[in-house]
Amino acid sequence: MSSKNLYIPESAMVIVAHPDDVEFSCAGTLARWARAGCRISYVLCTSGDAGIAEEGMTRSRAAEIREAEQTAAARVIGASEVVFLREPDGLLQPTLELRKKLVREIRRFRPEVVICGDPTVVFANSTYINHPDHRAAATAALDAVFPAAGQPQVFEELSEEGLKAHKVRKVYISAWDGGDTFVNIEETIDLKIEALKQHKSQMEGWDPAEMIKTWAAESGKGKEMAYAESFRVITLMSDEDWQKYISGGQITAQTSPAAAD
């Protein structure tokens, strides 16, 4: 499926492991959705606190730097909020505790769509092993989306925080190779690149524009798109069922101190 008739969710939450994961994977799509009025939440499982290999750098200082960079990058795209769960970078595990934290955020923000990585990808290509944090974040995200977030009896204690069960309509899984849904990001690829440049501690003076455009052009090849991002999309609720769900007033976002990062 291409994006000639672009699907625009009312709200979307992206769940990733580290600062800059959103920008590399799906920022062009999020920018298109944001321009069309979609509410967008970023949930970062870690703050990338092991990601600055400089003499004398501490985890706490690295976290401050990378959280600031991610916040600036999200602002470029037009995200409504950025939430940091502050799990330890490099040591992320898809625990029940992490699943509960993600369920809390899903029930609070009540997204129509969740975007995450693919937990099955280990050998991404001949030169890269997919980071274990990426796999852990993706596993935890999928387990939080279905069935946990939508079942009132799972983590039912969250109801004491005023957070009711919420069913996600679609899951967009960032595709490393192929995918079944391609979003045209020709109009937003410059925003994707500008957002990525906000991660100065990771770019170290390198301009990612050429690489990002090469990757996006490859994704768009044969699909009448100059630049694209690719996804595998899982539709958990049909159009008819979703309309019934929203007509029942099920998607009003709630606020909670957990989002105030």
Disulfide bonds with the S-S distance in Angstrom:
none
